[in-house]
């Protein structure tokens, strides 16, 4: 059994703190992007409507106060584009669309295809900081592994720090193909909470694994669980935004004021639901393998595949909730807010399984290091 390198373990904790600090700055930048870009979009839309109203009005005296409700003629749109300042043109998301939104509400949400369009400097800064934080975070995870001479997920502290890194990594990988920067504030915010919880509530000094975990199944079983949990974290954020966007769309369709202006950069509720469904389906496959490999490991360690241990029961509960979510949406027409709430309930079960079950329920899995 390799010796513990406590000095390297202390460096790992320092890297974790540096990563959390970098994520905090990235979180501020993502929030800045939501506020600044949504305001620029609203100014551009109002200016376009005003220009369209002036072009269509037969009464010059009313041009000063007329505001058109439509999109205007091509000439009016060109005039509004030239009248807008360079900053407005640079920040205006050219992918703004009505697809998937209420009719007659221009600029309700972003393009449902989630393709990149326009230049948003705060968002680019935020993504760059997130990449930097993830690099520092990766060094922290690796130094923890080297200092212990094993995989870095042998207790709750290590599972949480590694899970936070995987969540950020998955988010950054998805950003290569889809413009999900509107999720940055929520994903990075969750990662910061995970980092703080790991350092404050679940900190465990670097050490050897307990005998029950000294198996190659730890690498297989827990690595899949970490990846699945990271995907569930993304879908939780998307489901929460889906509820907000759905409420906003209904309010605007009824003629109400736009009280959630930052949601202008977020796609329609339907687009969020469809993407969340795909990610949940992928994560569900991973969680199925987590359950299967855990049963195989239990048979090799304790001589039985299933023993109704609290951890085993709640792992199965999570599987049932997400299976119900996928089945209800695919065959029973559970779409919209109902599917979003079911996805959120599934993630709350994941959090409950990791925190409450590990801390307050005794069982064969009670070796979290607390």
PyMOL commands that set and color helices and strands:
alter all, ss='L'
color gray80, all
select helices_A, chain A and resi 6-56+60-62+74-83+86-91+121-148+156-175+181-200+211-213+217-253+261-265+269-302+310-331+337-360
alter helices_A, ss='H'
color red, helices_A
deselect
rebuild
show_as cartoon
